[in-house]
Amino acid sequence: MRQSYYGPEYMRVLRKNLLRVGVQILDQSPALELLLADDGSVAGARGVQRQNHRTYTVRAGAVVLANGGCAFLSKALGCNTNIGDGMLMAVEAGGELSSMEASNHYAISTAFNATVTRGVPFGWASYSDEVGNDLGGYVNGRRDPSFLPNALLKGSVYARLDRATPEVKAVIEKSHFISFLPYKKAGIDPYTERVPVTLILEGTVRGTGGIRIVNDSCGTKVPGLYAAGDAASREFLAGLASGGGGPNAAWAISTGQWAGVGAAAFAKSLGTHAHERVVHPAGQAGLRSPSQFPTSETFDSEAIMRGVQAQMFPLEKNYLRCEQGLLDSLAKLETLWQQVKTNPKQDTVRDVEFSRRAAALTAVARWAYFSALHRTETRSEHIRMDYPETDPNQRYYQATGGLDRLWVRRDWLTDAIAYDEQNAIATSPVPTTQITPSVSKL
C-alpha cells in the first residue's frame, strides 16, 4: 500500500518515545553555539528560549548536530528552520564541510502558493508557455532535468497534470495529498487547468553538502562532535546529486542512530570527569562583536538575509554557474560577512537569534560558492556554463571550511570503479579518501 506518513505523526511518535525514556526536550529553544573544552573537544551548547525569553546552557559529554541543512529561508515547506546554523557551529569548533558545491537543489512548486515542493505529481504534467505553446522537454522519452530551469529563464511556465491516468490520480492524490491542497483552496482542477509553476531553492536540504563526517559513527574532525541527517554531507549516498525525499529520510534515520551510538560511546569514555572540563563558547559572528567595534551601530539582520537571498535564489546565478558570476557573488557575500562580524543586535532573544541566523546564512552561501568556484566541471547538479563537460580527472570530494579566510581541499577517491558489463552499471564501494596537500584559499 502506497501511503505517506506525515510530519506531525513522526514528531508525535518520536517525542513519545523520548519522553518515555526520560529525555528532556527544550521546545522553541534553538542552539546558537557550541561549548569547547580546553583540549578542543565539544562539551555542550548554548542557545536561547523564545518563550521564556532567556538563554540556556547544556553541558554534555558529546553533541550531535541534527539541525538540518540550509534552504536560505526560501519558504519551501518545512525548510525555513534549516538555516545552516549547524554548519557554522561545526566550522567554528574546528570542523570541516564537504561537497558544498552541491548546494543548489531547486524543486518545482506552484507559483501561486510557492511552498509545497512535492515533485512527483508533476511527472505526469505537460508544460506550456504564456500563450499556450507546448514546451515539450522530452529526450528519448524522458524529460530533460534542465528543461524547466531553462524554460523559466525565458518566461512564465504553466503545467497541467493531463498525462495522469485515473489509476495514477488515485495513487498520487493519496500518497502526495499535500500537493493538492493549494489546488483545492484555489478551486483549481490541476488535471484540466493550467497553473503557473516556479522553482524553489532547497539548497543543501535536498542537495548534498554539509558537515564532513570522518567515520562510521558519523563523527566529525572535532572530538565529541557528530552530525546526522541533512546537517551532514550526504556525498556517500548521492554524490553531487540530490538524495530526494526517500533516500534523505533513510539517511536521517540511519545517521541519527549511528551518531547517537557514537556520541554516547564518546561521552562514556570520558568517565566521571566529563562535566569537570573547563569550557568556553565557540560562537563568533552574529553573537559577539570584535573589540574594534565596541560602539558601532548594530547590523540589520533582515537586510543581510535579503542580500544573501539575492545571490542564492536566481537561477542565472546559482543554477547556471560560471566563474565571473561566482566571483561577483562572492564579492557581495564577503561584504555581508564583514557586516555580520560587527555588533549584533541583542536587545531581545529574538534579536540574538536573528543576528546569528544572518551570520549562518552568509557563511553557508560563501562556502557554497567558493566550493563551486573550485570545481571546474559540470557534475550532476553542479552546472558550470564555462565548463559544460564532466571531467573524469576530477574524481574527488571537496572539503571546505574557514571563516574569515576560506579554503578548499581535494579529497581524492582511491577505490577503483567496478564495471558491470552485463548491466552497464559502474559501481564503487563507499570510497576511502586520501588527502592531497593541494589547498586553495581566499
Secondary structure in CASP SS format (residue, H / E / C, confidence):
PFRMAT SS
TARGET T0000
AUTHOR 0000-0000-0000
METHOD secondary structure of the structure
MODEL  1
M C 1.00
R C 1.00
Q C 1.00
S C 1.00
Y C 1.00
Y C 1.00
G H 1.00
P H 1.00
E H 1.00
Y H 1.00
M H 1.00
R H 1.00
V H 1.00
L H 1.00
R H 1.00
K H 1.00
N H 1.00
L H 1.00
L H 1.00
R H 1.00
V C 1.00
G C 1.00
V C 1.00
Q C 1.00
I C 1.00
L C 1.00
D C 1.00
Q C 1.00
S C 1.00
P C 1.00
A E 1.00
L E 1.00
E E 1.00
L E 1.00
L E 1.00
L E 1.00
A E 1.00
D C 1.00
D C 1.00
G C 1.00
S C 1.00
V E 1.00
A E 1.00
G E 1.00
A E 1.00
R E 1.00
G E 1.00
V E 1.00
Q E 1.00
R C 1.00
Q C 1.00
N C 1.00
H C 1.00
R E 1.00
T E 1.00
Y E 1.00
T E 1.00
V E 1.00
R E 1.00
A C 1.00
G C 1.00
A C 1.00
V E 1.00
V E 1.00
L E 1.00
A C 1.00
N C 1.00
G C 1.00
G C 1.00
C E 1.00
A C 1.00
F C 1.00
L C 1.00
S C 1.00
K C 1.00
A C 1.00
L C 1.00
G C 1.00
C C 1.00
N C 1.00
T C 1.00
N C 1.00
I E 1.00
G C 1.00
D H 1.00
G H 1.00
M H 1.00
L H 1.00
M H 1.00
A H 1.00
V H 1.00
E H 1.00
A C 1.00
G C 1.00
G C 1.00
E C 1.00
L E 1.00
S E 1.00
S C 1.00
M C 1.00
E C 1.00
A C 1.00
S C 1.00
N C 1.00
H E 1.00
Y E 1.00
A E 1.00
I E 1.00
S E 1.00
T E 1.00
A H 1.00
F H 1.00
N H 1.00
A C 1.00
T C 1.00
V C 1.00
T C 1.00
R C 1.00
G C 1.00
V H 1.00
P H 1.00
F H 1.00
G H 1.00
W H 1.00
A C 1.00
S E 1.00
Y E 1.00
S E 1.00
D C 1.00
E C 1.00
V C 1.00
G C 1.00
N C 1.00
D E 1.00
L C 1.00
G C 1.00
G C 1.00
Y E 1.00
V E 1.00
N C 1.00
G C 1.00
R E 1.00
R E 1.00
D C 1.00
P C 1.00
S C 1.00
F H 1.00
L H 1.00
P H 1.00
N H 1.00
A H 1.00
L H 1.00
L H 1.00
K H 1.00
G C 1.00
S C 1.00
V E 1.00
Y E 1.00
A E 1.00
R E 1.00
L C 1.00
D C 1.00
R C 1.00
A C 1.00
T C 1.00
P H 1.00
E H 1.00
V H 1.00
K H 1.00
A H 1.00
V H 1.00
I H 1.00
E H 1.00
K H 1.00
S H 1.00
H C 1.00
F H 1.00
I H 1.00
S H 1.00
F H 1.00
L H 1.00
P H 1.00
Y H 1.00
K H 1.00
K H 1.00
A H 1.00
G C 1.00
I C 1.00
D C 1.00
P C 1.00
Y C 1.00
T C 1.00
E C 1.00
R C 1.00
V E 1.00
P E 1.00
V E 1.00
T E 1.00
L E 1.00
I E 1.00
L E 1.00
E E 1.00
G E 1.00
T C 1.00
V C 1.00
R C 1.00
G C 1.00
T C 1.00
G C 1.00
G E 1.00
I E 1.00
R C 1.00
I C 1.00
V C 1.00
N C 1.00
D C 1.00
S C 1.00
C C 1.00
G E 1.00
T C 1.00
K C 1.00
V C 1.00
P C 1.00
G C 1.00
L E 1.00
Y E 1.00
A E 1.00
A C 1.00
G H 1.00
D H 1.00
A H 1.00
A E 1.00
S C 1.00
R C 1.00
E H 1.00
F H 1.00
L H 1.00
A H 1.00
G C 1.00
L C 1.00
A C 1.00
S C 1.00
G C 1.00
G C 1.00
G H 1.00
G H 1.00
P H 1.00
N H 1.00
A H 1.00
A H 1.00
W H 1.00
A H 1.00
I H 1.00
S H 1.00
T H 1.00
G H 1.00
Q H 1.00
W H 1.00
A H 1.00
G H 1.00
V H 1.00
G H 1.00
A H 1.00
A H 1.00
A H 1.00
F H 1.00
A H 1.00
K H 1.00
S H 1.00
L C 1.00
G H 1.00
T H 1.00
H H 1.00
A H 1.00
H H 1.00
E H 1.00
R C 1.00
V C 1.00
V E 1.00
H E 1.00
P E 1.00
A C 1.00
G C 1.00
Q C 1.00
A C 1.00
G C 1.00
L C 1.00
R C 1.00
S C 1.00
P C 1.00
S C 1.00
Q C 1.00
F C 1.00
P C 1.00
T C 1.00
S C 1.00
E C 1.00
T C 1.00
F C 1.00
D C 1.00
S H 1.00
E H 1.00
A H 1.00
I H 1.00
M H 1.00
R H 1.00
G H 1.00
V H 1.00
Q H 1.00
A H 1.00
Q H 1.00
M H 1.00
F C 1.00
P C 1.00
L H 1.00
E H 1.00
K H 1.00
N H 1.00
Y C 1.00
L C 1.00
R E 1.00
C C 1.00
E H 1.00
Q H 1.00
G H 1.00
L H 1.00
L H 1.00
D H 1.00
S H 1.00
L H 1.00
A H 1.00
K H 1.00
L H 1.00
E H 1.00
T H 1.00
L H 1.00
W H 1.00
Q H 1.00
Q H 1.00
V H 1.00
K C 1.00
T C 1.00
N C 1.00
P C 1.00
K C 1.00
Q C 1.00
D C 1.00
T C 1.00
V H 1.00
R H 1.00
D H 1.00
V H 1.00
E H 1.00
F H 1.00
S H 1.00
R H 1.00
R H 1.00
A H 1.00
A H 1.00
A H 1.00
L H 1.00
T H 1.00
A H 1.00
V H 1.00
A H 1.00
R H 1.00
W H 1.00
A H 1.00
Y H 1.00
F H 1.00
S H 1.00
A H 1.00
L H 1.00
H H 1.00
R C 1.00
T C 1.00
E C 1.00
T C 1.00
R E 1.00
S C 1.00
E C 1.00
H E 1.00
I C 1.00
R E 1.00
M C 1.00
D C 1.00
Y E 1.00
P C 1.00
E C 1.00
T C 1.00
D C 1.00
P C 1.00
N C 1.00
Q C 1.00
R C 1.00
Y E 1.00
Y E 1.00
Q E 1.00
A E 1.00
T E 1.00
G E 1.00
G C 1.00
L C 1.00
D C 1.00
R C 1.00
L C 1.00
W E 1.00
V E 1.00
R E 1.00
R E 1.00
D E 1.00
W E 1.00
L E 1.00
T C 1.00
D C 1.00
A C 1.00
I C 1.00
A E 1.00
Y E 1.00
D E 1.00
E C 1.00
Q C 1.00
N C 1.00
A C 1.00
I E 1.00
A E 1.00
T E 1.00
S C 1.00
P C 1.00
V C 1.00
P C 1.00
T C 1.00
T E 1.00
Q E 1.00
I E 1.00
T E 1.00
P E 1.00
S E 1.00
V E 1.00
S E 1.00
K E 1.00
L C 1.00
END
